[in-house]
Amino acid sequence: MASSDEPSTLPARLQWALDHTEHTQASLAREIGISKGAVGQWASGATDHIRPAHLFDAARALRVEPEWLATGNGPRPRLERAAPDVDAEICRLVSSLPEGARTALLALLVAVLRRPG
């Protein structure tokens, strides 16, 4: 759960991340290959769901952790990765999964990240 000083909604977390990078909604949309309208829906609260591949792409571009962006849980800053190509390959593979499998994978990842130790 997000602490009281953490943005508690997806629109607030997205705005925080935009404010702490050089990105606008339009530039984020361009970088991750989606419509500005889709990012606008995230920012306005019109939707609280981001496709997993878009979530990972947005988090990478905004330099925050995907779980934090999606839920407010976990660490906010993105840890630097030694192999950014691995992130891209993971996103490509996740995008190719059927929706049910993506949902199950997301639940598994959240459970693993919440495990102590």
trRosetta pair geometry for C-beta under 8 A, 3 or more apart (Angstrom, degrees):
i j d omega theta_ij theta_ji phi_ij phi_ji
1 72 7.1 6 -164 107 36 112
1 73 6.6 4 -43 -91 19 90
2 6 3.7 -132 -174 91 103 129
2 7 7.0 -80 -169 76 156 39
2 8 5.2 -168 71 -104 140 65
2 72 3.5 -57 -51 165 119 121
2 73 7.0 -104 -56 -68 67 45
3 6 4.8 98 52 -3 68 108
6 13 8.0 13 168 -92 88 94
6 72 5.9 123 133 -163 127 101
6 76 7.3 -158 -129 -68 110 124
7 12 3.3 -170 -165 126 111 106
7 13 4.4 176 92 -69 128 57
7 15 7.3 172 -125 56 154 91
7 16 4.9 -143 -23 -23 143 135
7 72 6.9 -137 90 -111 66 107
8 12 6.2 32 43 54 50 147
8 72 6.0 25 -137 -110 40 160
9 12 4.6 91 55 10 82 104
9 13 6.9 -151 91 -5 40 86
9 45 6.6 -11 162 -100 134 112
9 72 7.9 3 -47 -57 12 129
10 13 5.8 -57 -142 39 30 108
10 14 6.1 31 159 -20 66 108
10 42 6.0 -101 145 -169 118 82
10 45 7.0 141 66 -105 97 66
10 48 5.5 164 2 -137 142 70
10 50 7.6 171 -152 -26 138 111
10 69 7.6 53 -137 165 78 63
10 70 7.3 -7 -105 -146 104 32
11 14 5.7 -55 -144 38 29 112
11 15 6.2 29 157 -19 65 107
11 42 6.8 163 -89 145 64 57
11 43 5.3 86 -134 -167 87 34
11 44 6.5 -146 -105 44 132 3
11 45 4.7 -55 -32 -56 133 85
12 15 5.7 -53 -145 37 30 110
12 16 6.3 35 153 -23 64 103
13 16 5.6 -50 -148 33 32 114
13 17 6.4 30 154 -16 64 106
13 64 7.7 170 172 146 101 166
13 68 6.8 -177 -156 144 135 77
13 69 5.6 164 136 -137 130 48
13 72 6.2 -139 -67 -84 136 78
14 17 5.8 -58 -150 38 31 109
14 18 6.3 31 153 -19 66 106
14 39 7.8 168 -173 -168 140 82
14 42 5.4 129 -74 133 163 110
14 43 5.4 -122 102 -94 140 70
14 58 7.9 -32 -121 167 97 135
14 62 7.8 -100 -141 -105 58 164
14 69 7.1 71 -78 -156 68 94
15 18 5.6 -52 -144 38 33 111
15 19 6.1 34 156 -21 65 107
15 43 6.6 100 -63 -141 86 92
16 19 5.8 -60 -151 37 27 112
16 20 6.4 8 157 -6 64 114
17 20 6.0 -68 -144 45 29 101
17 21 6.4 6 162 -1 67 114
17 23 7.8 -7 129 58 83 127
17 62 3.8 28 168 180 126 133
17 63 7.5 168 -155 55 97 67
17 64 5.1 -81 -108 -15 122 138
17 69 6.7 7 -42 -106 153 103
18 21 6.4 -74 -143 47 27 94
18 23 5.3 -100 -134 90 71 94
18 24 6.8 63 -163 -125 118 26
18 25 7.0 -15 -114 -59 148 61
18 28 6.9 -76 -102 -38 98 138
18 43 8.0 16 -20 -106 149 120
18 62 7.0 -53 -65 -122 48 115
20 62 7.9 75 72 -176 92 85
20 63 7.7 -113 112 69 104 111
21 61 7.6 102 167 142 168 70
21 62 5.5 -130 -14 -139 149 58
21 63 6.2 148 -85 21 119 109
22 27 7.4 -63 117 106 78 159
23 27 4.8 -149 -143 84 69 112
23 28 4.6 67 -178 -59 132 91
23 31 7.4 -74 -115 6 119 140
23 61 6.6 82 -75 145 150 107
23 62 6.5 -79 28 -96 149 77
24 27 4.8 90 43 10 77 99
24 28 6.9 -139 86 -5 37 87
25 28 5.9 -59 -149 37 28 111
25 29 6.3 30 154 -21 64 108
25 36 5.9 86 129 -157 99 86
25 39 4.5 162 -166 118 89 126
25 40 6.0 73 176 -71 148 68
25 43 5.9 -58 -99 -29 128 152
26 29 5.7 -55 -149 35 30 113
26 30 6.4 30 154 -18 64 105
26 36 5.0 -6 -106 -110 68 124
26 39 7.7 -163 -68 63 27 145
27 30 5.6 -50 -147 36 35 113
27 31 6.2 35 155 -21 66 106
28 31 5.8 -56 -147 36 30 109
28 32 6.4 -1 166 5 66 110
28 39 5.5 130 88 -122 114 151
28 58 6.4 44 -179 -131 117 86
28 61 5.8 137 -136 116 79 143
28 62 7.0 15 -119 -63 122 98
29 32 6.7 -75 -145 49 23 89
29 34 5.3 -98 -150 79 77 73
29 35 6.0 -36 -165 131 130 18
29 36 4.4 -142 20 -84 169 53
29 38 6.7 135 -121 56 108 93
29 39 4.6 -114 -67 -10 100 132
30 33 7.7 27 180 -71 27 35
31 57 7.8 173 117 164 86 103
31 61 4.9 124 110 -123 140 141
32 54 6.3 95 150 -143 135 71
32 57 3.9 120 -138 136 113 126
32 58 5.7 -29 -59 -69 164 63
32 61 5.8 -102 -54 -21 104 146
33 57 7.5 -68 32 177 92 162
34 38 4.6 -67 152 57 121 145
34 39 6.7 133 93 -39 113 88
34 54 5.9 34 -45 -123 149 122
35 38 4.7 107 63 -5 82 96
35 39 7.5 -152 100 4 52 81
36 39 5.8 -55 -155 41 41 108
36 40 6.0 49 144 -26 69 107
37 40 5.2 -52 -145 36 33 119
37 41 6.5 40 154 -25 65 97
38 41 5.7 -48 -155 27 33 112
38 42 7.0 32 147 -15 62 99
38 54 7.4 -90 147 -153 137 155
39 42 5.6 -50 -155 34 39 112
39 43 6.2 35 149 -17 69 109
39 58 7.9 158 -110 -111 98 126
40 43 5.5 -58 -143 41 32 110
40 44 5.9 22 161 -14 69 111
40 46 7.7 22 121 19 73 130
41 44 6.1 -58 -136 42 27 102
41 46 4.1 -84 -148 67 78 115
41 47 4.6 31 150 13 115 107
42 46 8.0 -56 -39 47 19 81
42 47 6.4 -45 -81 69 52 93
42 50 6.2 32 -101 -80 125 109
45 48 7.1 9 -156 -70 63 83
47 50 7.7 124 117 -64 113 57
50 54 5.2 -125 176 92 94 107
50 55 4.3 122 108 -72 119 90
50 58 6.8 -69 -174 20 150 144
50 69 7.7 -33 35 127 155 110
50 70 6.4 -124 41 -105 114 91
51 54 4.4 77 63 14 91 108
51 55 6.7 -156 88 -14 41 87
51 95 7.7 56 150 -114 122 81
51 102 7.7 -19 -164 162 75 157
52 55 5.4 -54 -144 33 31 116
52 56 6.4 26 161 -15 66 103
52 94 5.0 -103 113 154 127 131
52 95 7.5 -155 81 -75 92 57
52 102 5.0 -154 5 -171 137 114
52 105 7.3 37 -120 85 167 114
52 106 5.8 -137 -92 -72 122 113
53 56 6.0 -55 -150 37 31 107
53 57 6.3 29 153 -16 65 109
53 91 4.8 100 -142 -170 81 85
53 92 7.6 81 -128 -78 123 22
53 94 5.4 172 -72 91 82 104
53 95 3.8 30 -65 -74 151 99
54 57 5.6 -55 -143 42 33 111
54 58 5.9 33 157 -20 68 108
55 58 5.9 -56 -143 38 25 108
55 59 6.2 24 158 -18 62 109
55 66 5.2 83 142 -153 100 105
55 69 6.5 166 -162 92 87 123
55 70 5.6 17 -148 -69 136 113
56 59 5.8 -53 -142 38 29 111
56 60 6.3 31 156 -20 63 106
56 66 5.3 -20 -96 -90 59 139
56 87 6.8 -174 167 -175 115 93
56 90 6.9 -133 -171 102 163 105
56 91 4.7 -156 89 -93 135 103
56 94 7.1 103 -1 50 145 150
57 60 5.8 -56 -149 35 28 110
57 61 6.3 23 155 -15 64 109
57 91 6.0 91 -56 -141 86 152
58 61 5.8 -59 -147 40 30 109
58 62 5.9 11 160 -3 67 116
58 69 6.5 169 104 169 109 161
59 62 6.0 -67 -138 50 26 100
59 63 8.0 -164 166 11 54 5
59 64 5.3 -99 -149 78 77 74
59 65 6.2 -17 -168 151 130 14
59 66 4.0 -110 -19 -78 166 64
59 68 7.8 122 -129 56 118 86
59 69 4.9 -140 -90 1 97 145
59 78 6.4 138 159 -86 89 125
60 63 7.5 24 180 -74 29 41
60 78 7.0 128 -114 -144 41 162
60 84 7.8 109 -157 -148 130 99
60 87 5.8 124 -95 155 139 147
62 69 7.0 109 70 -93 139 134
62 78 7.8 129 92 -24 64 130
63 77 6.9 -18 145 -154 87 70
63 78 4.7 -133 -174 29 48 121
64 68 5.5 -109 166 80 107 122
64 69 5.3 120 102 -57 124 101
64 76 5.7 -50 -141 177 101 63
64 77 6.5 -84 -117 -123 57 24
64 78 5.3 -143 -112 -40 2 94
65 68 4.3 84 68 7 95 108
65 69 6.9 -168 89 -9 48 85
65 74 5.4 -107 107 119 146 123
65 75 5.5 93 -11 80 147 76
65 76 6.6 -162 20 -166 99 12
65 77 7.1 49 -23 90 91 25
65 78 5.4 164 -61 -95 54 63
65 79 7.4 36 -82 0 101 79
66 69 5.7 -57 -147 37 33 111
66 70 6.1 22 161 -12 69 111
67 70 6.0 -61 -143 43 29 105
67 71 5.8 -33 179 34 67 110
67 73 5.6 -62 152 81 106 86
67 74 4.1 58 95 20 124 148
67 109 7.7 -150 -75 130 110 105
67 110 6.5 141 -122 -109 115 77
67 113 5.7 -149 -63 116 162 167
68 71 7.2 -84 -125 59 16 69
68 72 6.4 32 -159 -130 56 18
68 73 6.7 -132 -95 72 51 36
68 74 5.0 -114 -59 78 80 92
68 75 6.4 -76 -55 93 132 35
68 76 4.9 161 -169 -107 160 46
71 74 7.6 75 68 12 107 99
71 110 7.5 78 -15 -124 157 123
73 110 7.8 69 76 -149 141 98
73 113 7.9 120 120 114 113 122
73 114 7.4 -14 158 -88 141 100
74 113 5.9 -19 -92 157 130 130
75 79 7.6 58 89 -39 142 95
81 84 5.5 125 84 -80 118 57
81 86 6.7 -140 171 56 134 110
81 87 5.9 145 44 -38 173 118
83 86 4.3 66 105 -10 108 111
83 87 7.8 164 105 -8 66 78
84 87 5.5 -43 -162 28 52 115
84 88 6.7 50 145 -17 72 101
85 88 5.5 -53 -151 38 40 113
85 89 6.2 41 151 -20 70 105
86 89 5.7 -55 -147 38 31 110
86 90 6.3 35 153 -21 65 104
87 90 5.8 -54 -149 35 30 111
87 91 6.4 30 153 -18 64 106
88 91 5.7 -54 -150 36 31 112
88 92 6.4 33 152 -21 65 105
89 92 5.6 -51 -146 35 34 113
89 93 6.3 30 156 -16 66 106
90 93 5.9 -58 -148 40 29 108
90 94 6.1 28 156 -18 66 109
91 94 5.8 -55 -141 39 29 109
91 95 6.2 32 157 -23 63 107
92 95 5.8 -57 -151 34 27 113
92 96 6.7 23 153 -20 61 107
93 96 5.8 -59 -153 32 33 110
93 97 7.2 43 149 -33 63 96
94 97 5.8 -45 -161 12 39 116
94 102 6.1 90 -179 -119 85 95
94 105 6.6 -153 -127 101 98 155
97 101 4.1 -118 177 92 116 120
97 102 4.8 149 90 -58 118 79
97 105 6.7 71 87 -7 173 141
98 101 4.9 87 59 11 77 105
98 102 7.2 -143 96 -8 36 88
99 102 5.6 -55 -147 35 33 112
99 103 6.3 34 155 -20 67 104
100 103 5.7 -52 -149 35 32 112
100 104 6.4 29 153 -16 65 106
101 104 5.6 -52 -146 39 34 111
101 105 6.2 36 153 -21 66 106
102 105 5.6 -55 -146 38 30 112
102 106 6.3 34 154 -22 64 104
103 106 5.8 -52 -148 33 30 112
103 107 6.6 30 153 -18 63 104
104 107 5.7 -53 -151 36 33 112
104 108 6.4 34 151 -19 65 106
105 108 5.6 -54 -149 36 33 113
105 109 6.3 32 154 -18 66 105
106 109 5.8 -54 -146 37 31 110
106 110 6.3 31 156 -18 65 106
107 110 5.9 -55 -147 37 29 110
107 111 6.3 30 154 -19 63 107
108 111 5.7 -57 -149 36 30 111
108 112 6.3 28 155 -18 66 107
109 112 5.7 -54 -146 37 32 111
109 113 6.2 27 157 -16 66 109
110 113 5.9 -58 -145 40 29 109
110 114 6.3 23 157 -17 64 112
111 114 6.0 -63 -147 39 28 108
111 115 6.9 46 152 -42 61 94
112 115 5.8 -37 -159 3 35 117
